[in-house]
Amino acid sequence: MHLDRARNRPACGAARRALLTLLYLIVVSLLAACSNVDAPIVEADTGADVSESDAADDTSPDASNDTDDVDTAPDPCPVCCAGTARCGVGGEREVCNESGTAYDPAPCEEGSSCSAGVCEPDPICTPGESRCVDAQTQLTCRATGLAYRTDTCTGGQVCAGGECRSGLANGAACSADSECAGGSCLTVGGTSYCTSTCQSDTCGDNETCWNVDGIDHQQNPHCLERCQVSCARADMRCVSVRTEVDGAIAWASACVPDSLKSIGARCASDSECASETCRLDYFSDSSDNFIGYCTRSCEAGGCPEGSECIGIGGEQWCQPRCSEGVCPLDPTGNNLRIICATRQIVGTIENASVCLDS
């Protein structure tokens, strides 16, 4: 038995050596395999989302040093663009010059105004406003304010105060207000006539607004029929009366009662004169009797045709003109105290021959 153990010992040693050799070979193989594997590369996180290929391929210069892409062309509209228009201070139209450096004045023509840089026609009336052309024709301003619509009064109506109404036309004989389309029946100098009260521009185109002061006459301005030489009514006459144009005193020829006289005619009281003034303290006859004449102070306005505004004794009066050396106050020339003399017209450098006291 001991002999058997002795014979088996060489065999066990050989097996052990073979096993150790196998283990050694396995370890060597594993080590060799591990030596061929690349370790992973870990990059520090800088917050930039840039891949390795991007970093390698991006060879362009820094943008801060790139001056080739800067637009160096001049601004075509430094202040404004050439040809553009606007309404400047005060509403005057202006157009940008060719260089675009400033606006140059380009005013609109008369009768038009600047609106959003464009010259637009000025309105000629207020939309919806109406007025009379004559006793039968009414004009109504259109919505644009640039034209009128024309209407004819029908059904026996007449145009007065800008409307077609029932009743008598202005200027017709009357006895009561209710008879008149304009609402007023006035009596001046013993003659009655229909009319309507007015401001400077509310009468018909064939009428004028008589600005009476109320000296023995009616106190309210009212419409009178215009005329040139004569009037349709036999008891009316064509003389100059005071009116208003664009806020200034003016004179116009109109039909008034025949009893009223024009400037330069002889008178005894204010109520006889269409000018509402009879001056009694200037002219006199050889017996020192004063000769009254119709006139008007012209300090606040001009004088009608046939007279001129002349300075007399520190005042200004409408004096009748002389014709061929004859004063209308003394057509026969018998009164040596009434003469024709040349005087300067107030407010001008012109002279005129007028009636003066000697």
Rosetta blueprint (number, residue, H / E / L):
1 M L
2 H H
3 L H
4 D H
5 R H
6 A H
7 R H
8 N H
9 R H
10 P H
11 A H
12 C H
13 G H
14 A H
15 A H
16 R H
17 R H
18 A H
19 L H
20 L H
21 T H
22 L H
23 L H
24 Y H
25 L H
26 I H
27 V H
28 V H
29 S H
30 L H
31 L H
32 A H
33 A H
34 C H
35 S H
36 N L
37 V L
38 D L
39 A L
40 P L
41 I L
42 V L
43 E L
44 A L
45 D L
46 T L
47 G L
48 A L
49 D L
50 V L
51 S L
52 E H
53 S H
54 D H
55 A H
56 A H
57 D H
58 D L
59 T L
60 S L
61 P L
62 D L
63 A H
64 S H
65 N H
66 D L
67 T L
68 D L
69 D L
70 V L
71 D L
72 T L
73 A L
74 P L
75 D L
76 P L
77 C L
78 P L
79 V L
80 C L
81 C L
82 A L
83 G L
84 T L
85 A E
86 R E
87 C E
88 G L
89 V H
90 G H
91 G H
92 E L
93 R E
94 E E
95 V E
96 C E
97 N L
98 E L
99 S L
100 G L
101 T L
102 A L
103 Y E
104 D E
105 P E
106 A L
107 P L
108 C L
109 E L
110 E L
111 G L
112 S E
113 S E
114 C E
115 S E
116 A L
117 G L
118 V E
119 C E
120 E E
121 P E
122 D L
123 P L
124 I L
125 C L
126 T L
127 P L
128 G L
129 E L
130 S E
131 R E
132 C E
133 V L
134 D L
135 A L
136 Q L
137 T E
138 Q E
139 L E
140 T E
141 C E
142 R L
143 A L
144 T L
145 G L
146 L L
147 A L
148 Y E
149 R E
150 T E
151 D E
152 T E
153 C L
154 T L
155 G L
156 G L
157 Q L
158 V E
159 C E
160 A E
161 G L
162 G L
163 E E
164 C E
165 R E
166 S L
167 G L
168 L E
169 A L
170 N L
171 G L
172 A L
173 A L
174 C L
175 S L
176 A L
177 D H
178 S H
179 E H
180 C E
181 A L
182 G L
183 G L
184 S E
185 C E
186 L E
187 T E
188 V E
189 G L
190 G L
191 T E
192 S E
193 Y E
194 C E
195 T E
196 S L
197 T E
198 C L
199 Q L
200 S L
201 D L
202 T L
203 C L
204 G L
205 D L
206 N L
207 E E
208 T E
209 C E
210 W E
211 N L
212 V L
213 D L
214 G L
215 I L
216 D L
217 H L
218 Q L
219 Q L
220 N L
221 P L
222 H E
223 C E
224 L E
225 E E
226 R E
227 C L
228 Q L
229 V L
230 S L
231 C L
232 A L
233 R L
234 A L
235 D L
236 M E
237 R E
238 C E
239 V E
240 S E
241 V E
242 R E
243 T E
244 E E
245 V E
246 D L
247 G L
248 A E
249 I E
250 A E
251 W E
252 A E
253 S E
254 A E
255 C E
256 V E
257 P E
258 D L
259 S L
260 L L
261 K E
262 S L
263 I L
264 G L
265 A L
266 R E
267 C L
268 A L
269 S L
270 D H
271 S H
272 E H
273 C E
274 A L
275 S L
276 E L
277 T L
278 C E
279 R E
280 L E
281 D E
282 Y E
283 F E
284 S E
285 D L
286 S L
287 S L
288 D L
289 N L
290 F E
291 I E
292 G E
293 Y E
294 C E
295 T L
296 R L
297 S E
298 C L
299 E L
300 A L
301 G E
302 G L
303 C L
304 P L
305 E L
306 G L
307 S E
308 E E
309 C E
310 I E
311 G E
312 I E
313 G L
314 G L
315 E E
316 Q E
317 W E
318 C E
319 Q E
320 P E
321 R E
322 C L
323 S E
324 E L
325 G L
326 V E
327 C L
328 P L
329 L L
330 D L
331 P L
332 T L
333 G L
334 N L
335 N L
336 L L
337 R L
338 I E
339 I E
340 C E
341 A E
342 T E
343 R E
344 Q E
345 I L
346 V L
347 G L
348 T L
349 I L
350 E L
351 N E
352 A E
353 S E
354 V E
355 C E
356 L E
357 D E
358 S L
